[in-house]
Every structure is written in C-alpha cells, then in structure tokens.
Amino acid sequence: MKDALGTVQSVLVLGGGSDLALATCRRLAPHANTIVLAARKPETLDAPMHELRALGAQRVEAVAFDATDYGAHDAFVQRVFGEYGDFDVVLLAFGVLGDQSETERDARAARDTIESNFVGAVSVGVPIITRLREQGHGTVVVLSSVAGERARRSNFIYGASKAGLDAFYQGFGDALVGSGVNVMIVRPGFVHTKMTAGLKAAPLATTPDKVAAAIVEGLRSGREVVWVPGVLRWVMSTLRHMPRAVFRRLPL
Amino acid sequence: MVPDARHGRDALDAFDGTTDALLSGWGRTAPTRATVWAPRRSEDVAARLASFQGRGVVARGLGRSYGDAAQNAGGTVVLATGLDRILELDVQKGQLTAEAGVSLDTLLRVLVPLGWFPMVVPGTRYVTLGGAVASDIHGKFRHGTFSDYVSRLSLVSPSRGAITVGPDEDPDVFWATAGGMGLTGVITEVTMQLQPIETPRMLVDTQRATDVDDCMARMMADDGKYQYSVAWIDCVARGKHLGRSVLTRGNHATLEDLPPTERAAPRVYSPRSIVRAPNWVPGGVLNHASVRAFNELWFRKAPKARHGELQGITPFFFPLDGVTAWNRIYGPRGFLQYQYVVPYGAEHIVRETLERLSKDRCASFLAVLKRFEHGNAGPLSFAMPGWTLALDIAATRPGLVELLDGLDELVVGAGGRVYLTKDSRLRGELVPAMYPELARWRARRDALDPGHLLHSDLDRRLALSGR
C-alpha cells in the first residue's frame, strides 16, 4: 500500500528497460517490496534487477511484455496481477522516438511510432486500470512528453503519439475520481537517455534521475501532472499560444 | 438511505445500505475505495460476514484512526455506527452494555447525568466502543487502557461466528481482539465497567514547565495526586526552552469542591461544538511560523501555576472536539500523528525527539506527553510502562520520511513502539521488534480467521497478519 507520505511498496513497470523507468525504480527500491519490470526482452534486465535488489527492493522480477502485441495484453495483466498481487504504482515507460525524416515518408514507420507509444498504452492501460479499480487503490504514472503539448515540425509524429497518450490518460484520470485510482502524467522535456543518444539536446534538457526525482515527489504530493523541469510548464504555456507562423520558425 | 424509524425495526429487514466510498483516516491521507455496508443489527453482521470474500472486510466506526486501520481497498467496510443501541445499564454497579457503534459522546450524555463515567476516555468523544476496543485506546488516565475495563465483548469472527468473550471467558480471543485493529472479527457489543462521579466538573491544576526534563520530573514527582495527567509541549522552542510545556492534571471534582451554590444543581452535561472548520482549507496554513506563534501564545496564556480550577468535562478531556472537522485545517494533503511509547529509563529518547524536531524546524502543532503505569495482556496493545509522546505533523513537510524513519530507529532501540491506530507510514519490518508478541497474536488471529477474510489497508501495508 502507498502510505501517508506517498512511499510505495509495489511497482509494475512497462518498458522496464528504459532509462527513465530504471532511474525511477532506483529511487523507489529502498522501500519497495516488489518491483516487476516488464520488457520485450526481459532476459536483458539481469544487471538492473541485481542493482535494484542491492538497493533494498525485496523482490525484483522481469517479465515479457510487447507493447504492440495487443491480443496478449489482457492475459498479461491478469497474470502479473495474479502472480504479484496489488500494485501501488504502474509506470508506463515504453515508447519509441522514431526517425522523423523516415516516418514522414514511410507510413509503416509512422504507424509503428503511434502503435507503440499510443495504441499500445491504450490497449494495456484499459485492463490495468480495470484491475486497479478492483483493488480500490493505485496510481498509473504515464510518461508523456512536452512534444505532445504542441506539435513541432522536427518530431511531430512522436509528438502526435504523446498527444494522444496524454489526452487519453487525462480523461481517464478524471473518470477515475472517487475510484481510489489516480493517474499522474509526467511531461519531461528533452532527457539525455539511450533513446535520445546522438540527438542535439534541446534547451532545458534534463536527466533520467531528475525525472525520477520529480516522479517520486509527484507521488508524495499526489500531483496529476508533473513537468520536468518544472519551468517547462510556463515555457510550454507560452509556446502553445504562439502564432504558428512564428512557432514554426523557432529552431526547435 | 437510512430507514425511517417510524416503521419500526422491521423496516430494517429490507435495509441493505451498501454504497461505494473513498475512505481515509482522520489524517486524510492515502484514501482508498471500498464498498461500505452499514448494518443496523448485530445479527446481520453474523449472517453476512462470510459473504465478503475476495478482498475481505474490516469494521469502521467514526473514522478517528489517523491512518488506514479502518480502510479496506477494493473490499468491504462494515460501518458500525448504525449499531447504536445502549442495551443495558446497571446504575447500581456501574456496568454498561451497548452495541459497538455507540459513541462515547452518546454514552457521556446518558451517563454523566446519572453520575457515571467511563474509566478511560481518549482525546475525542467521537469514537465508537468497538473502535475503542480494537485500538485499545488510552487517555490521560495512566493506570490502564480502555480494554482493561471491558468485561465482555460480542465478536463475530469468520471461524467461530458470533461469540462472547472476556478477560475471564476465552481470554486469548479477548486479548487478541483488544488492540487487534479489527483483524480478529467484527465487534458487535461491549460490556464495560464505569466509575462513579459526584459532579460533572473537573478540579484541575495547571503548571508551566521550563523544559522537557522539568516537565518529566514534575510528572514523576506528583502525578500520584491526580487521576489524569497530560503535558502539552511546545516543540518549536529551542535551546534552553527545548520542550517547555504546560502540565494539566486533574481529578473529578467532588461535591465539596464545588462552590456551595452549585452543589444542589443537577449534573448537567451538554457539550457543544463551538465552530466548524471550513470545508476547504489550503495546504500550508499550519506552517512553522503559524505554529510557533500559536505555541508562544498558548504557553504564555497558561498560568505559571494554578491550583484547583474547576473545568467542564469537555474542555478538560476533549478540547479539540470544540472545532468540528479540525483535521481539515491541515489542507487537502492531510497530516499524520506520530505516537510512540518508550519505557521508563528512556527519557533521553523523548528529549532527543524534541531536539531533532526543533533542529529540523519541524513544527508539530500538537505535541502531547503522557505516561503509562503498566501495559496489559493484549499482544498488540500499545500500552507499556513508560512515556508516550504524540505529535501531529502536516504530511506535506519535506524530509518527513527520513525524520520519522530515524525516530522509529530510536524508539525500537529503546524497546518502545509506535501506536498502530495513529500510524500511516511505519515500515512493516519494524513491527515484530516493536510488538514482540506479534507471533502469538498471529496464531490466535489465524485460528479466528483461517481463510483470511479480515483485511485492512493497515494490515496490507504492515503485513500485520503475516500475509
């Protein structure tokens, strides 16, 4: 159970190999009883599992999960909840960045980004939230992005997938009021991770550990939306209202 | 929703009274959703208890536990406040039997005019008898806890159905239930011993203590003169004022203590709430500055020493009940109460606690120090001979996790324990050290509930029942 100060005991991570997910788990591990990392290749997670156990997590498991194998999602959710019990937090951390220039020309590549980041998160999110409603408590932490706040010409397909994800979980969060289940949407700016390796960092770039710290603080304070860094809330609020003729000329 | 009393108790047959609700404790932290069932008759509890499979069931009274003891996420919560009848009162012997949902408030309104008073009352009169037993509550009376004066309980447990137990009849079940946090069954009736009182007034002595050592020394020196004793501590004060406090101690006033003109008056008891907290208060109202200002005022307002002041029952025992829903003042993110007991000889732990709070500039709006002369046979009962310190702290305070985890270590190291009824953040792994008889309690509990039907969020968080 999550306690009065937002400390959580059990975490399910979808996209368990992601840098942001592992940074978050590192911060939760000292008080955690159970951390389940779900990833497409769970066999690659030995090192992080070992690390999380060393940090104090009592039980760390890795299970197979494929974001785009929609037909398997329901069974996957029943199995992890059945095997590991209640989850205080479910972290949706899977996703792909996609190559913008390729996705603009290749429908299949474009669809892959949308399917992983958005359709996959919807497909697995519905049965997860059903289980959380049954258990009467829990928080879904959704890794969205500032890219979903306003489409940028340099990465609008990724942005579109995150916009869909963000809108879906905002609405779901409102629908869940009174159910004991909460949704927390995390909107980081540019984060230095293996997903963004080789890309030119945007202004206000941050690190996985800073995102993790913001997630843990958000869980403590029961936030519904978390921007990382916090100032992006105001930056994006400004950019959102900027005329398109100006916005598309910005070097973003 | 509640059936119309004019149709008689038969109407209760048709009453289901089930609804979904988001429940939290008095601290308003970590709410969870449960199906709330409000029975109106004890028999219904026995008839339906076994039907709450899945995520199980736990009883709830007036929701004054600070944490998650009376929540059951995804399961059923039996709201016992509908079991509200006083069943029997022997005005010669001072023995009372009532259903478990009767509140102390209701009881006092009946008992005080008749010249009787419970042996143990806590800091609020809005607790039910069932909750008082399940939490084995205590108050300013240091010679015992609530369950010490309970002679019989009716309990509905999964394995044995409706049973009657007491310290002389099935004592193992009785003591597993006293302080058992509702995890042995649903308490439906309570029989308790009362004390006679001559007047509805208290004869109170108030003193200021210059620091925490002075306070504890005064309590040890002459608590013997008083039935009730409590110290309010200014935990914002630092340096040589560390733990400066106001000691309030008293006895029930006898007729002779009253001015002659009042002696012939009837025993009137009509407590009123003075104000109601607003429905919404922003977070951060109770911050270091406001608490400091309040504490300064409160300390200076107290007389250096005043003897023989006549006070009413309400201001003496239940000062906070004057503000309805005062828990809202902490804002939407709520607060917690951290209460521990350490044995005599571990006075330095109390001092160390105050030093850490003061160093961390952690403002506790309400810091209260009391004593116990002895514990009891309840394996999960909180009381033990020693000092008990209770601190109310806003849940928003940065660094609170580390501060309280550190205090837990001190308390365990000194052979003390944290009070489960107040708890909302303890680490489960410390419970066996704090409650050395936990294994014995689990064995008795499992015999009463082998299928693990009884569940609460507290149980899930701390793995109290060992699941």
Interface residues (C-beta under 8 A of the other chain):
Chain A: M1 K2 D3 A4 L5 T7 Q9 H31 D86 R133 E134 Q135 G136 H137 G178 S179 G180 V181 S221 G222
Chain B: D20 L22 G27 T29 A30 P31 T32 R33 A34 R55 G67 D68 N72 A73 G74 G75 R333 G334 L336 A395 T396 L400 V401 S424 R425 R427 D457 R460 R461
